[in-house]
Amino acid sequence: MSTSIHEITCQSILNRSRIPGLDYTLNPYIGCLHGCVYCYACFMTRFAKHPAPWGQFCEAKVNAPEILQKQIGKLPPGLVSLSTVTDPYQHPEKQYAITRQLLDILFSTEFTVSILTRSDLVLRDLDILKQFLPDHIEVGFSLALMDDSIRKVFEPRAPSIQKRIDALKQIHDKGIRTWVFLAPVMPTLTTKYLLELLKAIQNKVDYILVDTLNIKGGSQVGLKQAVHAVDPNLVKEWEQIFSSSKSKHEYYMPVFKQISDWGNQSQIEVKFCR
């Protein structure tokens, strides 16, 4: 499957967030080449200036560091999410290093930065991350699966699960606050391996944030095709679970309780998206 990378400029890079608990969003790219079939950010396609499907294009905001430098003194300090609708460490970051430049600007300010990624490329920037005040930086990894063969279906161009877990440990061992975005929790595909996943991140995280699968937010067709590719028998189960808000709630209640109980036993904070 072909992918495309383009360079663009932006007029603003540090933007007010509508997400509860976050003051600002910082998205160095538009689009994401990981190609996750369940991605809720596919709505961003309408802001792109080319017809490539979501997951097959990336637009690099090459002037982002310059714009951030101009904005940083005009806005009150707050919590910055890096990123909300793209992965700041997707493959083009190796070439452009936009995320690294943004972090190099932010570490000497009063802003607090929360990183969320699926990539071990974040290890490249440990030298900068260690310069932040301890309570001004945290690094999170998105994890939803433990079977890498399934990961290749749902997250075709994302780094392997093991690379993420290894990177999580390395960053945590450096004394940097770490977290895992356990999302999307997918019926059977996540829940079958849930205890294995939780055990793999134990002693490597300060907290986890958990969310369900948002069928409406991603590509319903792509999701169905991916589920069928992994196990055709799961298609009917998924259709039943997501047929109504009530059935979805009833399915996730015991799953969330299991995660919450694990957190209590492990003395790890567990948060749930609402």
N, C-alpha and C positions, 0 to 999 in steps of 0.2 A: 504494500500500500504506500503510495507516494505521499510525501509531506512537503510543506513549503515553509520557508522562513523569510520574513520581510523586515526591513528596518522602517520605523516610523518615528515621528516626534510627537510629544504631548505638551499640552499647555498647563496641565496640573497633574501631580503624581501622588501627593499626600491628600487624600480626600476623606471627608467626614463619613463615618460609618453609620449604617442603619441597623447594624447587628448589635443586640443588647450586650453590654460589657466591653465593647470595642469602641474606641474613640475615632480611630482612623484606619483606612485601608491603604495599602501600598502594593500595587500590582505592577511589577516591572515589565510584564508581557501581556499581550492579549492573545488568548488561545493557549493551548497546552498540547504538546506532542505525546504525552503519556497515552492519550487515547482511551481513557477509562470509559467504559460503555455506560456506567451509571452516573456519570458526572452531572451534577445539578447546574453547572455553570454554562451549559450549552446555549442558554439564552443569549450569551454574549455574541453569538454568531451575527446577530443583527447589527452589531456595532462595527463589524469588520467590513473592509471594503473589497473583499473578494469572495467568491462563491464556494470555496473549499469547505467541506463538512467540518464540524467541530471535532477536534482531536487530530486533524490533519494539517493544521496551520499554526504558525506562531508569528506574532508581530512583536519585535523587540523595540521598546521605547528607548532609543539610543541617547536621547537628551535627558533622561530621567534624573541622573545625578545633578545636572546643572539646575533643573527645575526644583528639585528637592532643596538644594542649597539656597534658592531664592525664597522658598516657602517656609523653611524651618524657623526663621526668626519672626515670622508674622503670625504663627499659630501657637496657641497655648499647649504646653506639653500634655501628653496623654498616651494611652495604650494603642500601639500600632500593630495591625495584623499584616504579616508579610508571608502569605498572601491569601486573598479570599476567593478570587475567581481565576487563578492561574497558579502554576507551581513555580516558585522563585528559583528553583534549582533544576528545572528541566534542561534537556540536553543543550540548547543554544546558550545557556548560561556559561558553559565551558568556554565559548568563544567571546561572548560579550561582557561577561563579568559585571553586569549591571547591578545585580543583587549585592555583590561584594562592595561595589562603589557606594551603594546606598547605606550599607551597614557601616562603612568607613566614615560616613557623614554623621550617622545617628549615634554612634557610641559615645561621642563627647557631648551629647545634648542631654536634656532631662526627659526625653521621650523613652518610654518603655516599649520593647519590641518582642512580639510573639511570632516566631517563625513556624510555619506549617509546610511540610514537604513530604514527598515520597522518595526523595533521592538522597543517597549517601554523599553526593557532591558537596553537601553542607560541610563535610569534614575539611574541605579545602580552606574554609574560612574560620577555622578554630582560632587562629591567631588574632583575628578581630573580635570574635565572640568572647574571648577571655579578657578583653579590655573593657567590656561593659561592666558596670556595677552589677553585683550578683542579683539584685532584685529588679534589674532593668532589662533582663534578657531571659528568654526561654525558647527551647527548640522542641517542636513536636513533629511526630511522624504519623502519617495516615496508614493505618493497618486494618484490613478487613478479612484477610485470608491467611491460611498457613500452608496450603498446598500450592506450590509454585506453578504446577501445570494448570491449575484453575486460574491462578493470577495471570497467566499469559493470555487467557481468554478474556478476562474482564479488565485487565490493566496491561494491554499488549506491549507497550513501550516504556513501562515504568521499571525501575530497578527491582531486583529480586527482593523477596521478603527478608531473606537472611541478611542481605546487605543493609537493609534498613535497621534490623534488630542489632546488628554489629555496630552500626554507626550510632544508634541510640545509646548503647553501652559505653562507647568511647566518649561521647559527649557528656553523659552522666558521670563517668569516672573523672572527668575534668572539673567536676563541681558545678557544672552549668545545669540549671533547672530544666528538666525534660518532661515531656508528656506524650501521650499517644491519643490520637483521634481514632477511636475504635468505630469506624464508620466506612461505608454503611454496613450495619449488621444485617446480613442477608440470610434468609431462611435456609437451613441445612448447610449451605456453603460456608457460612461463618459459624453458625451455632454448633455444627458437628465437631468442629475443632476449637471451640471456644476456650475450654480449659487449657488446651495446649498453647493457644495464643497467649492467654493471660499468664501462664507459667513462663513463657518465653520473655515477657517484658517485666516480670517481677524483679525487683531490685535494680531496675534500670529507669524507672519513672517516678516522678513526684505526684503525678495525677493522671487520670484518663478522662476523656470526654467521649460520650457514647451517643450515637444517633442511629435512627432507623434508616431503611432504604426509602428514598423519595421517588416513587415510580413516576409521578407527574413531572418531577424536576429533570429527569434524564430522558434518554431516548427509549420509549417503550418498545419499539420494534427491535432496537439493538439489544436491549436487555433480554427480551424473549428469545432472540437468536442465540445469545450467549448461554443462557440457561439451558436451552435445548442442546447446544453443542457439548455441554458438560454432562448433562443427564436429562434426556427427554422426559423422564418420569416426573421431574421436578416442576415442569411447566404447569401442570394442573394444580399442584400444591400451591404454587405461587399465585396463580389466578384466584384461588379460594381465599388465601390470606389477604390479598390486596383488593378483594372485591368490595370491601366496605371499611369504614373507619373502625367500626366495632370489631370486625374479625381481625384487623391489623392490631388493634389494641390488645385483644385477647391473646394473640400470638406472642406479642412482645413482652407482656407483663411478666411471665415467669423467666424469660431470658434476662430482662433487666434486673430481676430479683437475684438471679444467679450471679450476675456481675457485681451487684451491690454487696452481696454476701461475701464474695471473694475480696472486694475492696476492704470490707471491715476486718476480715481475717488477716489480710496482708498489710493492714494499716496504710492503705493507699487511697487517697481521695478519689471518689468516682462522681463525675458530674454527668447529667443527662441533658441533651438538647430538648427543648420543649417547643 
